[in-house]
Amino acid sequence: PVRLAQFATEGGPRITPRRTPGQPGYLRGGADGSITFEQRQQFDYIRTATKKNVWYYRDRLNTARGPCTLPVLREAWVQGIIDEHTLVWGQGLADWLPARNVRTLVPQIRTLEVQAATFIKKQFVLKPALEKIRKERAAFRTSHQTWQVDNMF
């Protein structure tokens, strides 16, 4: 059986398969989709453990960086050093995992302030710099009118 999910995270409602007891992802909520007190406690515990943990991440050259706290990871997110595909490790993890696979980590990094700072950086720093480079390259191409192969040697 399939049911309509009431609270989809992105893009409105979506169809999700109904889970039965014993299946991964089954929540013992009420008929209205609410979660139980025990589930809320478990979620709060995981969120607190994620927040207080000391994290390490691998940069684009696969070099381990850290130890880092959440504010450092937030700054690295704004600077574009890490994203949800970056490998992270912290106490309690057996191996390096993508940040999106660590429960509650990405939502704790991508707070409203981080999203706003990332938007501002893209719009007012990166976008004008890219436009300037594109204009310079276009001017170079029109002024020289040569093939790229001719410029190689």
MDTraj code that builds the backbone (N, CA, C; nanometers):
import mdtraj as md
import numpy as np

residues = "PRO VAL ARG LEU ALA GLN PHE ALA THR GLU GLY GLY PRO ARG ILE THR PRO ARG ARG THR PRO GLY GLN PRO GLY TYR LEU ARG GLY GLY ALA ASP GLY SER ILE THR PHE GLU GLN ARG GLN GLN PHE ASP TYR ILE ARG THR ALA THR LYS LYS ASN VAL TRP TYR TYR ARG ASP ARG LEU ASN THR ALA ARG GLY PRO CYS THR LEU PRO VAL LEU ARG GLU ALA TRP VAL GLN GLY ILE ILE ASP GLU HIS THR LEU VAL TRP GLY GLN GLY LEU ALA ASP TRP LEU PRO ALA ARG ASN VAL ARG THR LEU VAL PRO GLN ILE ARG THR LEU GLU VAL GLN ALA ALA THR PHE ILE LYS LYS GLN PHE VAL LEU LYS PRO ALA LEU GLU LYS ILE ARG LYS GLU ARG ALA ALA PHE ARG THR SER HIS GLN THR TRP GLN VAL ASP ASN MET PHE".split()
xyz = np.array([
    [0.0823, -0.1189, 0.0000],
    [0.0000, 0.0000, 0.0000],
    [0.0869, 0.1256, 0.0000],
    [0.0352, 0.2291, -0.0603],
    [0.1065, 0.3559, -0.0701],
    [0.0203, 0.4638, -0.0081],
    [0.0827, 0.5570, 0.0637],
    [0.0081, 0.6668, 0.1235],
    [0.0750, 0.7982, 0.0872],
    [0.0042, 0.9074, 0.1011],
    [0.0562, 1.0394, 0.0707],
    [0.1241, 1.0944, 0.1951],
    [0.2520, 1.1301, 0.1830],
    [0.3246, 1.1866, 0.2965],
    [0.2766, 1.3295, 0.3199],
    [0.2418, 1.3619, 0.4437],
    [0.1885, 1.4943, 0.4719],
    [0.2974, 1.5997, 0.4797],
    [0.4134, 1.5647, 0.5261],
    [0.5188, 1.6631, 0.5436],
    [0.6411, 1.6209, 0.4638],
    [0.6417, 1.6518, 0.3362],
    [0.7581, 1.6252, 0.2529],
    [0.8598, 1.7350, 0.2789],
    [0.9864, 1.7018, 0.2743],
    [1.0881, 1.8016, 0.3052],
    [1.1071, 1.9017, 0.1934],
    [1.0905, 1.8616, 0.0691],
    [1.1106, 1.9536, -0.0419],
    [1.0062, 1.9272, -0.1491],
    [0.9575, 2.0312, -0.2097],
    [0.8738, 2.0177, -0.3266],
    [0.7314, 1.9719, -0.3022],
    [0.6807, 1.9854, -0.1823],
    [0.5421, 1.9498, -0.1580],
    [0.5237, 1.8026, -0.1267],
    [0.3984, 1.7566, -0.1276],
    [0.3721, 1.6180, -0.0898],
    [0.4274, 1.5199, -0.1917],
    [0.4615, 1.4021, -0.1456],
    [0.5099, 1.2971, -0.2348],
    [0.4579, 1.1631, -0.1858],
    [0.4621, 1.0686, -0.2728],
    [0.4119, 0.9356, -0.2408],
    [0.5245, 0.8548, -0.1768],
    [0.4966, 0.7957, -0.0623],
    [0.5949, 0.7114, 0.0046],
    [0.5299, 0.5785, 0.0396],
    [0.6063, 0.4696, 0.0385],
    [0.5473, 0.3408, 0.0753],
    [0.5185, 0.3359, 0.2248],
    [0.4111, 0.2708, 0.2612],
    [0.3772, 0.2550, 0.4023],
    [0.4719, 0.1511, 0.4624],
    [0.5246, 0.1823, 0.5771],
    [0.6161, 0.0908, 0.6437],
    [0.5392, 0.0130, 0.7505],
    [0.5768, -0.1110, 0.7645],
    [0.5133, -0.1954, 0.8646],
    [0.6118, -0.2199, 0.9776],
    [0.5646, -0.2573, 1.0960],
    [0.6570, -0.2844, 1.2065],
    [0.7611, -0.3879, 1.1662],
    [0.8844, -0.3606, 1.2033],
    [0.9941, -0.4498, 1.1688],
    [1.0730, -0.4024, 1.0483],
    [1.0168, -0.3128, 0.9677],
    [1.0898, -0.2587, 0.8532],
    [1.1741, -0.1408, 0.8984],
    [1.2900, -0.1188, 0.8325],
    [1.3691, -0.0005, 0.8655],
    [1.2894, 0.1256, 0.8354],
    [1.2993, 0.2244, 0.9226],
    [1.2319, 0.3507, 0.9004],
    [1.0896, 0.3561, 0.9524],
    [1.0431, 0.2493, 1.0182],
    [0.9068, 0.2481, 1.0699],
    [0.9001, 0.3341, 1.1952],
    [0.8055, 0.4271, 1.1983],
    [0.7844, 0.5104, 1.3165],
    [0.6541, 0.4688, 1.3826],
    [0.6576, 0.4524, 1.5119],
    [0.5378, 0.4122, 1.5848],
    [0.4593, 0.5352, 1.6275],
    [0.4310, 0.6214, 1.5366],
    [0.3548, 0.7409, 1.5687],
    [0.2070, 0.7122, 1.5732],
    [0.1334, 0.8155, 1.6056],
    [-0.0112, 0.8020, 1.6073],
    [-0.0655, 0.7988, 1.4659],
    [-0.1960, 0.7909, 1.4561],
    [-0.2612, 0.7842, 1.3251],
    [-0.2403, 0.9126, 1.2458],
    [-0.2168, 1.0243, 1.3158],
    [-0.1984, 1.1518, 1.2470],
    [-0.0534, 1.1756, 1.2053],
    [0.0354, 1.0793, 1.2263],
    [0.1745, 1.0929, 1.1850],
    [0.2641, 1.1543, 1.2911],
    [0.2115, 1.1814, 1.4116],
    [0.2936, 1.2393, 1.5171],
    [0.3887, 1.1332, 1.5718],
    [0.4979, 1.1789, 1.6289],
    [0.5947, 1.0846, 1.6840],
    [0.5724, 1.0717, 1.8341],
    [0.6218, 0.9637, 1.8884],
    [0.6024, 0.9379, 2.0306],
    [0.7062, 1.0136, 2.1119],
    [0.6845, 1.0158, 2.2421],
    [0.7764, 1.0827, 2.3330],
    [0.9147, 1.0183, 2.3273],
    [0.9202, 0.8853, 2.3182],
    [1.0483, 0.8152, 2.3122],
    [1.1246, 0.8492, 2.1842],
    [1.0507, 0.8597, 2.0735],
    [1.1161, 0.8959, 1.9478],
    [1.1708, 1.0378, 1.9538],
    [1.0977, 1.1293, 2.0165],
    [1.1449, 1.2671, 2.0323],
    [1.2707, 1.2697, 2.1185],
    [1.2728, 1.1924, 2.2260],
    [1.3910, 1.1862, 2.3112],
    [1.5108, 1.1318, 2.2347],
    [1.4890, 1.0278, 2.1554],
    [1.5976, 0.9700, 2.0773],
    [1.6518, 1.0724, 1.9780],
    [1.5636, 1.1441, 1.9097],
    [1.6060, 1.2454, 1.8137],
    [1.6839, 1.3570, 1.8833],
    [1.6360, 1.4032, 1.9986],
    [1.7059, 1.5083, 2.0726],
    [1.8433, 1.4613, 2.1188],
    [1.8536, 1.3348, 2.1606],
    [1.9827, 1.2805, 2.2023],
    [2.0809, 1.2786, 2.0854],
    [2.0342, 1.2337, 1.9690],
    [2.1209, 1.2288, 1.8508],
    [2.1650, 1.3692, 1.8117],
    [2.0723, 1.4648, 1.8151],
    [2.1060, 1.6024, 1.7790],
    [2.2081, 1.6615, 1.8765],
    [2.1918, 1.6353, 2.0061],
    [2.2864, 1.6858, 2.1052],
    [2.4231, 1.6210, 2.0879],
    [2.4260, 1.4905, 2.0631],
    [2.5538, 1.4218, 2.0424],
    [2.6244, 1.4751, 1.9186],
    [2.5495, 1.5019, 1.8132],
    [2.6082, 1.5568, 1.6912],
    [2.6633, 1.6961, 1.7164],
    [2.5914, 1.7747, 1.7943],
    [2.6325, 1.9128, 1.8211],
    [2.7597, 1.9183, 1.9052],
    [2.7715, 1.8306, 2.0038],
    [2.8855, 1.8349, 2.0952],
    [3.0070, 1.7582, 2.0442],
    [2.9919, 1.6829, 1.9378],
    [3.1011, 1.6010, 1.8863],
    [3.2097, 1.6892, 1.8257],
    [3.3298, 1.6369, 1.8200],
    [3.4411, 1.7016, 1.7514],
    [3.4564, 1.6311, 1.6178],
    [3.4577, 1.7084, 1.5089],
    [3.4525, 1.6527, 1.3746],
    [3.5832, 1.6707, 1.3003],
    [3.6089, 1.5782, 1.2107],
    [3.7191, 1.5865, 1.1158],
    [3.6579, 1.5757, 0.9767],
    [3.7189, 1.6411, 0.8786],
    [3.6688, 1.6292, 0.7419],
    [3.7856, 1.6145, 0.6469],
    [3.7589, 1.5605, 0.5304],
    [3.8606, 1.5464, 0.4262],
    [3.8348, 1.6515, 0.3200],
    [3.9391, 1.7294, 0.2887],
    [3.9230, 1.8339, 0.1879],
    [3.9299, 1.7737, 0.0483],
    [3.9326, 1.8586, -0.0530],
    [3.9276, 1.8108, -0.1917],
    [4.0537, 1.7351, -0.2329],
    [4.1617, 1.7525, -0.1579],
    [4.2846, 1.6776, -0.1840],
    [4.2923, 1.5516, -0.0983],
    [4.1828, 1.5186, -0.0304],
    [4.1708, 1.4006, 0.0544],
    [4.2619, 1.4070, 0.1764],
    [4.2928, 1.5281, 0.2210],
    [4.3722, 1.5477, 0.3410],
    [4.2779, 1.5648, 0.4593],
    [4.3040, 1.4919, 0.5666],
    [4.2188, 1.5025, 0.6854],
    [4.2424, 1.6366, 0.7531],
    [4.1359, 1.7061, 0.7857],
    [4.1416, 1.8354, 0.8542],
    [4.0622, 1.8249, 0.9829],
    [4.1088, 1.8908, 1.0851],
    [4.0354, 1.8901, 1.2109],
    [4.1313, 1.8884, 1.3269],
    [4.0834, 1.8828, 1.4450],
    [3.9458, 1.8713, 1.4907],
    [3.8688, 2.0023, 1.4731],
    [3.7392, 1.9898, 1.4445],
    [3.6528, 2.1050, 1.4203],
    [3.5249, 2.0913, 1.5016],
    [3.4736, 2.2042, 1.5437],
    [3.3416, 2.2079, 1.6053],
    [3.2410, 2.2529, 1.5001],
    [3.1148, 2.2553, 1.5345],
    [3.0119, 2.2948, 1.4380],
    [3.0309, 2.4366, 1.3836],
    [3.0687, 2.5368, 1.4655],
    [3.0903, 2.6699, 1.4063],
    [3.1999, 2.6719, 1.2997],
    [3.3034, 2.5922, 1.3173],
    [3.4096, 2.5850, 1.2160],
    [3.3564, 2.5192, 1.0893],
    [3.2763, 2.4148, 1.1045],
    [3.2166, 2.3495, 0.9879],
    [3.1204, 2.4439, 0.9156],
    [3.0494, 2.5266, 0.9905],
    [2.9595, 2.6246, 0.9270],
    [3.0385, 2.7245, 0.8435],
    [3.1487, 2.7733, 0.8975],
    [3.2327, 2.8672, 0.8227],
    [3.2908, 2.8005, 0.6985],
    [3.3327, 2.6756, 0.7111],
    [3.3851, 2.6028, 0.5952],
    [3.2764, 2.5832, 0.4901],
    [3.1522, 2.5655, 0.5314],
    [3.0412, 2.5511, 0.4371],
    [3.0211, 2.6813, 0.3600],
    [3.0236, 2.7934, 0.4307],
    [3.0057, 2.9235, 0.3648],
    [3.1189, 2.9486, 0.2662],
    [3.2403, 2.9111, 0.3019],
    [3.3556, 2.9332, 0.2149],
    [3.3597, 2.8359, 0.0977],
    [3.2758, 2.7336, 0.1006],
    [3.2731, 2.6363, -0.0077],
    [3.3742, 2.5246, 0.0082],
    [3.4316, 2.5127, 0.1250],
    [3.5319, 2.4089, 0.1493],
    [3.4653, 2.2728, 0.1656],
    [3.3511, 2.2703, 0.2323],
    [3.2790, 2.1446, 0.2514],
    [3.1370, 2.1589, 0.1977],
    [3.0756, 2.0462, 0.1698],
    [2.9344, 2.0404, 0.1326],
    [2.8801, 1.9069, 0.1822],
    [2.7623, 1.8691, 0.1373],
    [2.7024, 1.7465, 0.1892],
    [2.7716, 1.6206, 0.1406],
    [2.8591, 1.6310, 0.0416],
    [2.9308, 1.5145, -0.0103],
    [3.0685, 1.4976, 0.0540],
    [3.1100, 1.5923, 0.1358],
    [3.2404, 1.5870, 0.2009],
    [3.2433, 1.4733, 0.3026],
    [3.3530, 1.3998, 0.3042],
    [3.3686, 1.2913, 0.4010],
    [3.3989, 1.3498, 0.5384],
    [3.3263, 1.3040, 0.6395],
    [3.3468, 1.3497, 0.7767],
    [3.3640, 1.2283, 0.8671],
    [3.4270, 1.2529, 0.9794],
    [3.4417, 1.1494, 1.0813],
    [3.4332, 1.2172, 1.2169],
    [3.3718, 1.1498, 1.3110],
    [3.3619, 1.1977, 1.4477],
    [3.3543, 1.0800, 1.5418],
    [3.3624, 1.1093, 1.6700],
    [3.3555, 1.0041, 1.7698],
    [3.2236, 0.9292, 1.7558],
    [3.2316, 0.7983, 1.7530],
    [3.1130, 0.7154, 1.7375],
    [3.0945, 0.6625, 1.5967],
    [3.1698, 0.7158, 1.5009],
    [3.1612, 0.6663, 1.3636],
    [3.2746, 0.5684, 1.3393],
    [3.2456, 0.4597, 1.2728],
    [3.3472, 0.3583, 1.2460],
    [3.4381, 0.3994, 1.1315],
    [3.3860, 0.4750, 1.0352],
    [3.4628, 0.5093, 0.9160],
    [3.4197, 0.6469, 0.8673],
    [3.4927, 0.6994, 0.7685],
    [3.4577, 0.8274, 0.7075],
    [3.3280, 0.8113, 0.6292],
    [3.2361, 0.9052, 0.6471],
    [3.1068, 0.9027, 0.5792],
    [3.0799, 1.0379, 0.5143],
    [3.0025, 1.0408, 0.4058],
    [2.9579, 1.1707, 0.3539],
    [2.8735, 1.2414, 0.4601],
    [2.8852, 1.3719, 0.4672],
    [2.8138, 1.4475, 0.5710],
    [2.6634, 1.4246, 0.5641],
    [2.6100, 1.4044, 0.4448],
    [2.4649, 1.3838, 0.4322],
    [2.4201, 1.2524, 0.4959],
    [2.5115, 1.1584, 0.5187],
    [2.4767, 1.0297, 0.5784],
    [2.4859, 1.0307, 0.7303],
    [2.5372, 1.1385, 0.7888],
    [2.5438, 1.1494, 0.9345],
    [2.4162, 1.2199, 0.9790],
    [2.3372, 1.1498, 1.0548],
    [2.2045, 1.1988, 1.0918],
    [2.2137, 1.3321, 1.1658],
    [2.1397, 1.4286, 1.1253],
    [2.1245, 1.5644, 1.1796],
    [2.2464, 1.6543, 1.1604],
    [2.3533, 1.6086, 1.0968],
    [2.4716, 1.6943, 1.0832],
    [2.4487, 1.8068, 0.9831],
    [2.4023, 1.7759, 0.8638],
    [2.3832, 1.8796, 0.7617],
    [2.2807, 1.9836, 0.8061],
    [2.1664, 1.9453, 0.8634],
    [2.0746, 2.0499, 0.9106],
    [2.1340, 2.1381, 1.0201],
    [2.2248, 2.0836, 1.1012],
    [2.2866, 2.1662, 1.2044],
    [2.3941, 2.2573, 1.1471],
    [2.4515, 2.2205, 1.0339],
    [2.5496, 2.3077, 0.9684],
    [2.4779, 2.4140, 0.8860],
    [2.3786, 2.3731, 0.8086],
    [2.3087, 2.4653, 0.7181],
    [2.1964, 2.5394, 0.7902],
    [2.2317, 2.6184, 0.8877],
    [2.1329, 2.7004, 0.9569],
    [2.0920, 2.8161, 0.8660],
    [1.9936, 2.8921, 0.9075],
    [1.9489, 3.0060, 0.8266],
    [2.0611, 3.1069, 0.8044],
    [2.1430, 3.1291, 0.9073],
    [2.2538, 3.2237, 0.8936],
    [2.3543, 3.1760, 0.7894],
    [2.3829, 3.0466, 0.7896],
    [2.4776, 2.9905, 0.6928],
    [2.4200, 2.9986, 0.5520],
    [2.2927, 2.9691, 0.5364],
    [2.2304, 2.9781, 0.4049],
    [2.2317, 3.1216, 0.3538],
    [2.2042, 3.2180, 0.4424],
    [2.2065, 3.3588, 0.4014],
    [2.3475, 3.4022, 0.3632],
    [2.4465, 3.3635, 0.4430],
    [2.5849, 3.4009, 0.4125],
    [2.6317, 3.3375, 0.2819],
    [2.5929, 3.2140, 0.2565],
    [2.6294, 3.1473, 0.1314],
    [2.5660, 3.2179, 0.0127],
    [2.4400, 3.2569, 0.0247],
    [2.3716, 3.3288, -0.0827],
    [2.4394, 3.4626, -0.1104],
    [2.4717, 3.5363, -0.0046],
    [2.5373, 3.6668, -0.0217],
    [2.6724, 3.6502, -0.0887],
    [2.7483, 3.5503, -0.0468],
    [2.8798, 3.5288, -0.1075],
    [2.8664, 3.4953, -0.2555],
    [2.7718, 3.4098, -0.2898],
    [2.7547, 3.3732, -0.4308],
    [2.7116, 3.4923, -0.5147],
    [2.6185, 3.5729, -0.4632],
    [2.5627, 3.6822, -0.5419],
    [2.6558, 3.8023, -0.5528],
    [2.7265, 3.8365, -0.4457],
    [2.8018, 3.9612, -0.4434],
    [2.9528, 3.9446, -0.4532],
    [3.0019, 3.8232, -0.4428],
    [3.1467, 3.8014, -0.4547],
    [3.1783, 3.7143, -0.5757],
    [3.1220, 3.5958, -0.5797],
    [3.1575, 3.5015, -0.6854],
    [3.0987, 3.5392, -0.8208],
    [2.9740, 3.5793, -0.8235],
    [2.9082, 3.6096, -0.9505],
    [2.9760, 3.7261, -1.0237],
    [3.0061, 3.8404, -0.9576],
    [3.0772, 3.9482, -1.0285],
    [3.2164, 3.9072, -1.0756],
    [3.2868, 3.8273, -0.9958],
    [3.4205, 3.7830, -1.0360],
    [3.4127, 3.6931, -1.1592],
    [3.3153, 3.6037, -1.1634],
    [3.2994, 3.5168, -1.2803],
    [3.2600, 3.5967, -1.4041],
    [3.1737, 3.6952, -1.3880],
    [3.1340, 3.7790, -1.5020],
    [3.2541, 3.8556, -1.5571],
    [3.3393, 3.9045, -1.4696],
    [3.4593, 3.9772, -1.5124],
    [3.5509, 3.8855, -1.5933],
    [3.5723, 3.7644, -1.5450],
    [3.6582, 3.6688, -1.6158],
    [3.5981, 3.6329, -1.7509],
    [3.4676, 3.6119, -1.7558],
    [3.4022, 3.5790, -1.8827],
    [3.4167, 3.6923, -1.9840],
    [3.4019, 3.8159, -1.9387],
    [3.4166, 3.9308, -2.0291],
    [3.5600, 3.9419, -2.0802],
    [3.6578, 3.9200, -1.9932],
    [3.7983, 3.9255, -2.0356],
    [3.8277, 3.8180, -2.1396],
    [3.7778, 3.6989, -2.1177],
    [3.8016, 3.5908, -2.2139],
    [3.7305, 3.6172, -2.3460],
    [3.6105, 3.6729, -2.3404],
    [3.5384, 3.7059, -2.4638],
    [3.6132, 3.8139, -2.5415],
    [3.6671, 3.9131, -2.4713],
    [3.7439, 4.0185, -2.5385],
    [3.8712, 3.9613, -2.5996],
    [3.9350, 3.8693, -2.5315],
    [4.0565, 3.8075, -2.5847],
    [4.0257, 3.7273, -2.7107],
    [3.9144, 3.6547, -2.7095],
    [3.8779, 3.5747, -2.8267],
    [3.8459, 3.6626, -2.9471],
    [3.7740, 3.7711, -2.9267],
    [3.7356, 3.8565, -3.0400],
    [3.8534, 3.9363, -3.0932],
    [3.9479, 3.9724, -3.0065],
    [4.0608, 4.0537, -3.0529],
    [4.1651, 3.9712, -3.1275],
    [4.1797, 3.8455, -3.0955],
    [4.2848, 3.7653, -3.1584],
    [4.2351, 3.6865, -3.2795],
    [4.1108, 3.6434, -3.2790],
    [4.0512, 3.5700, -3.3907],
    [4.1400, 3.4551, -3.4399],
    [4.1982, 3.3827, -3.3490],
    [4.2802, 3.2672, -3.3853],
    [4.2213, 3.1430, -3.3205],
    [4.2623, 3.0316, -3.3718],
    [4.2179, 2.9058, -3.3148],
    [4.2956, 2.8766, -3.1872],
    [4.2367, 2.8011, -3.0994],
    [4.3038, 2.7662, -2.9747],
    [4.4298, 2.6854, -3.0009],
    [4.4302, 2.6065, -3.1062],
    [4.5469, 2.5245, -3.1376],
    [4.6655, 2.6140, -3.1734],
    [4.6398, 2.7247, -3.2406],
    [4.7481, 2.8160, -3.2763],
    [4.8121, 2.8778, -3.1529],
    [4.7359, 2.8974, -3.0469],
    [4.7894, 2.9574, -2.9248],
    [4.8638, 2.8575, -2.8375],
    [4.8545, 2.7295, -2.8695],
    [4.9187, 2.6282, -2.7861],
    [5.0694, 2.6226, -2.8082],
    [5.1173, 2.6549, -2.9276],
    [5.2594, 2.6354, -2.9558],
    [5.3312, 2.7644, -2.9765],
])
top = md.Topology()
chain = top.add_chain()
for i, resn in enumerate(residues, 1):
    res = top.add_residue(resn, chain, resSeq=i)
    for name in ("N", "CA", "C"):
        top.add_atom(name, md.element.get_by_symbol(name[0]), res)
traj = md.Trajectory(xyz[None], top)
